[in-house]
Amino acid sequence: DPMHGPQVASCSSYREDRDAKTGFWYTACTTGYLFPGIPLYLPPAIAAALALTAVFVAPLFMPELSLPAPHTCGVFLLYIMTDFILRICLALTKWRIFLRLGITQEEVAMIASKQVEIPTDDLVKKGGDWLYRADSYGRKFPHLLHWAGLSQFAVWAAASSWGRFQFMLMGSTTSMLLKFLFFNCQNQYVNICMWLSVVRTADGFARRANNFYCTMSSMCGAGVVVPVGTALLAQRYGAHLHSDFLMLLSFPCAFGDCLAEIVGVNGRMRFPVYGVGEKNHKSVEGMVAMFLGSVLPCYAQAPILGWGGLCLMGVLATVAETWSPRGFDNVFIPLACAVGVYCVMENIG
C-alpha cells in the first residue's frame, strides 16, 4: 500500500518524549488535576470565561463599549458555519485515511474518545508517515481559518477596533466552547466528527490536553494579542492602516506556522529545541518555510513596510516559532510581528 511508508524522524522522536509514562503531564492527564485541587482543564475554562465576560458583560458596565452589532453577529454566524463544515470534512477525510492505513474502526473511535490511555506506539507504527501527516494537516488547515480567515472575517464584520476585537475574541473562543460541550460525549460518531480532526495520535495520553492548551494559546494570540496589538499600532500610525496591521500580525501565524509544520515533518536537517518541560524537534527546512510563509502572504502590505521591513518581521516570527515554548508559539509569533512592525514604522517615521 503506497500510504504505508517509513516513519518520519520527527514523529518517532516526538513520541519518545511524550509517551514516557512518567512526568508532570502524564500525572495530570491520568488524574485530571494539574495540582491538588486544580483541575486539568480549569485554566482553559477560565480563559473562555474571561473572553465571554469581555465581549458580553463589559459593555453592560462601560457605556463607551457596545455589544456586538447585528451585522457582526451575522458575519460571525457565517464564520462559525464555515469552521464547522471544515471540521466535519477534515474529520471524515482523516477517518477514511486511518481506515485505509489499517487502523480499525474501534481504534479510530478510541483516538477520538476521552480515553486517556491508548496504544500510541502501535497506532503510530501501523499508520506510519501518513498517519503523522493526516494528524498535522487535520490541525493546520483549520489553523489557517482561525488566523487568516478570522482576521478577514473581522474586517468584514466591523470597522472599529473594538468591534474587530469582539469578533476575533468570539471567534477564537468558540472552538474552546465546542470542546467543553462535547468533552463527555460517548457517541463514537459524534466524537469522530468533533475530535478526530483536531487531536494528534502521537500525543497519546495528552492528545486532548494538548489540544485544549493549544486552543487556549490561540485564544490569547488571535483573540487578544492580534487585535490589541493592531489597535495600538493603528492608534500610533493611523486608523486607515488598521486592516493592514491586522493582516501583518495574523498572516505569519496563519501561513508561516502552517507551512513550518507541513514542510518540517519531512525535514532532514533537524536539531533539538528545549522548551518548558520537554524537548522539541525542529528542522532548517521548517524554519525556511516559516520565514517564506510569514513574508510572501503579506505582499499587499509591502508598500507600507517595504520588503526589507517584511523580511525583518519574518525573521522575528521565525525566531518566535522556533524557540517559543511548545503550545505558546501562537502568542509569541504575533507579539514578535508587532515588535517588528513597530520597529519598521518608527524607522520610516
C-alpha angles and dihedrals in degrees: 000000000000091000090066109080141149116298115259115243094235092058096051095045091046090051092051090056098046104036099056103122093229138068140064100301095047090053092046094049096046096044098035093231132104090198132349107299094006113101118221093243098042096100093054090046091052091048091052092047092051090050093052090046092053093050103039109017104038093062089057091063100031112060093195089065124069136207117249110291120238091252090052091050091050093052089044090055089052090051092050092049090051091049092048094049091048091050092052094046093050092046092052091046093049090047090055092047092050092052091050089051089060097258108142126235089249091054092048089051090049093052090052094044129088090249106130102203115060130159092259098168093050093048094047092046091050094047097038121174096347094055090055091048093048090051091050096045092045089060101036101052091059086044088066091053093045092055115021093025094045091052092050092046089050091055089052093045102050143009100204128078091238093050092050091046089054092048096049093045091049092046095049092046097051093074090054092050090052090053092054092044093055099030096108097035113138099191108105095208094051089047091051091051094045103035113019096078095049104044125077117225092213090061087073112178091008098051096110095036090051091051093048094051094043088052090050088052090052090049089056093043105040096026101043116007096046100047094037093046090047092050092050093048092047091049091055101039104026138296090242088072095053096104092047093050089048091057093044091056095042107040099064091057091042103047103014097049091044094051092043091063097038092051095032096059088066095040119127102190096073133171135177123252120195115216132165110319100339145048122255128198122223135175135216089233090056091051091052090049090049091052095048092044089053097049110033099053088055093060090118088062094050092100088060102046101015121230090279090056091048090051091052090051089048092053092050091047091050092051090049093049093047102045106026116108112274111272094019100076088098087067100040097045096061089040090055091047091051090052090049094049091047093051093049095045092049090051091048091048 
